């Protein structure tokens, strides 16, 4: 679990034993929450690849559809990765509604690590603007979002069903968020 310089009095409520997972050294592990919306299954496939990346770094992961998530889930995670299909150039209404409700915890997500991914129907259909819209919400919450100088600069995107390249980028997103969450935990 991340012990950041930005304390949250709500951390740990409601997830029970999930937050008490220990690594081999007996230290609490960081936890990354992957929240996504998916109708066709494409964004869900991306979420699963992101999850693989998080797990490969030895970090605990909770993957949930946004309709099953609670605002408390945000407080319990050290890293939060949001994924949505692109509808009319932006995120799905279900994801936007959840983000809008998160204003209840404005300032309490400060210092957590964030990331974004999106699927869309075609080139020029807005997947990159969707990733940027999600990223803006994470930044407004005071979260730390790491870019990628060599691949998906703002976050991972897929046109249609994720191909091998998109799955590789999703896994890399999970790895990067997990590594940064671990580094911040070690620094605190």
C-alpha positions in Angstrom: 0.0 0.0 0.0 1.3 3.4 -0.9 2.2 5.6 2.0 2.3 8.9 0.1 3.2 12.3 1.4 -0.5 13.1 0.7 -2.3 11.2 3.5 -5.9 10.1 3.1 -8.0 9.4 6.2 -10.2 7.1 4.1 -7.5 4.7 2.8 -8.3 1.0 3.5 -12.0 1.2 4.3 -14.1 -1.5 2.7 -11.7 -3.6 0.8 -10.9 -5.8 3.8 -8.1 -8.3 3.3 -7.3 -7.1 -0.2 -5.3 -4.2 1.1 -3.3 -6.3 3.6 -1.5 -8.3 0.8 2.1 -8.6 1.7 5.1 -9.2 -0.5 7.9 -11.7 0.3 9.6 -9.1 2.5 6.5 -8.7 4.6 5.8 -5.2 3.4 2.3 -4.0 2.2 2.0 -4.1 -1.6 0.7 -1.2 -3.6 -2.7 -1.7 -5.2 -3.8 -0.5 -8.6 -7.5 -0.1 -9.5 -8.5 -0.6 -13.1 -12.0 0.8 -13.8 -13.5 0.5 -17.3 -16.7 0.5 -19.3 -17.1 -1.9 -22.2 -20.1 -2.7 -24.4 -18.5 -4.6 -27.2 -15.8 -6.3 -25.1 -12.9 -4.4 -26.8 -12.2 -2.1 -23.8 -12.6 -5.1 -21.4 -9.9 -6.9 -23.4 -7.7 -3.8 -23.0 -8.4 -3.8 -19.2 -7.3 -7.4 -19.0 -4.0 -6.6 -20.7 -3.4 -3.6 -18.4 -4.1 -6.0 -15.5 -1.4 -8.4 -16.8 1.1 -5.5 -16.8 0.3 -4.5 -13.2 0.6 -8.1 -12.0 3.9 -8.5 -13.8 5.3 -5.8 -11.5 4.2 -7.7 -8.4 1.5 -5.2 -7.6 -2.0 -6.1 -6.3 -4.7 -5.3 -8.9 -8.4 -4.8 -8.7 -10.2 -4.8 -12.1 -13.9 -3.6 -12.1 -16.5 -2.4 -14.5 -17.3 1.1 -13.7 -21.0 0.2 -13.0 -19.9 -2.1 -10.2 -17.4 0.4 -8.7 -17.9 2.7 -5.7 -16.3 6.0 -5.0 -14.7 4.4 -2.0 -12.7 2.2 -4.4 -10.8 5.3 -5.5 -9.7 6.0 -2.0 -8.4 2.5 -1.4 -6.1 2.3 -4.4 -2.6 3.7 -4.9 -2.9 3.8 -8.6 -6.1 4.3 -10.7 -6.3 3.4 -14.4 -9.5 4.3 -16.3 -10.6 2.9 -19.6 -13.6 3.8 -21.8 -14.8 3.3 -25.4 -14.9 6.5 -27.4 -18.4 7.8 -28.1 -18.8 11.0 -30.0 -15.1 11.9 -29.4 -15.1 11.4 -25.7 -15.6 8.8 -22.9 -18.8 6.8 -22.4 -21.5 8.5 -20.3 -21.1 5.8 -17.7 -17.4 6.7 -17.1 -18.2 10.4 -17.2 -20.9 10.0 -14.6 -18.6 8.2 -12.3 -15.9 10.9 -12.7 -18.5 13.6 -12.1 -19.5 11.9 -8.8 -15.9 11.7 -7.7 -15.9 15.4 -7.0 -17.1 14.2 -3.5 -13.5 13.3 -2.9 -11.8 16.2 -4.6 -8.3 16.6 -3.2 -8.3 13.1 -1.6 -6.8 11.4 -4.7 -3.8 13.8 -4.7 -0.5 11.9 -5.1 -2.0 8.7 -6.5 -0.8 7.4 -9.8 -3.1 7.5 -12.8 -3.4 6.3 -16.4 -6.0 6.0 -19.2 -6.9 3.9 -22.2 -9.6 3.9 -24.8 -11.0 1.9 -27.7 -12.7 3.3 -30.7 -14.3 2.5 -34.0 -11.9 4.0 -36.4 -8.9 6.3 -37.0 -9.8 9.9 -36.4 -12.8 8.8 -34.3 -11.5 10.5 -31.1 -9.7 7.8 -29.1 -6.8 10.1 -28.3 -9.2 12.9 -27.2 -11.0 10.4 -25.0 -7.6 9.5 -23.3 -6.9 13.2 -22.8 -10.3 13.8 -21.3 -9.8 11.0 -18.8 -6.3 12.3 -18.1 -7.6 15.8 -17.4 -9.9 14.4 -14.8 -7.0 12.5 -13.1 -4.9 15.7 -13.1 -7.7 17.8 -11.7 -7.8 15.3 -8.8 -4.1 16.0 -8.2 -2.9 12.6 -9.5 0.4 11.8 -11.0 0.2 10.7 -14.7 3.3 9.4 -16.4 3.6 9.9 -20.2 5.3 7.5 -22.6 8.0 9.1 -24.8 8.3 6.0 -27.0 4.8 4.7 -27.6 1.3 5.7 -26.5 2.3 9.2 -25.3 -1.0 10.1 -23.5 -2.4 6.6 -22.8 -3.1 3.4 -24.7 -5.6 3.3 -27.6 -7.1 0.6 -29.8 -9.0 0.8 -33.0 -11.6 -2.0 -32.8 -10.6 -5.2 -31.1 -7.1 -4.8 -29.6 -4.5 -6.4 -31.8 -1.1 -7.6 -30.6 0.4 -4.1 -30.7 -2.4 -2.6 -28.7 -2.3 -5.4 -26.1 1.4 -4.8 -25.7 0.8 -1.1 -25.1 -1.9 -1.9 -22.6 0.4 -4.2 -20.7 3.1 -1.5 -20.8 0.6 1.0 -19.4 -0.1 -1.4 -16.4 3.7 -1.9 -15.9 4.4 1.8 -15.9 1.7 2.7 -13.4 2.6 -0.2 -11.1 6.3 0.7 -11.2 5.6 4.4 -10.4 3.3 3.4 -7.6 6.0 1.2 -6.1 8.6 3.9 -6.5 6.4 6.4 -4.7 5.8 3.9 -1.9 9.5 3.3 -1.5 10.2 7.0 -1.4 7.7 7.7 1.4 
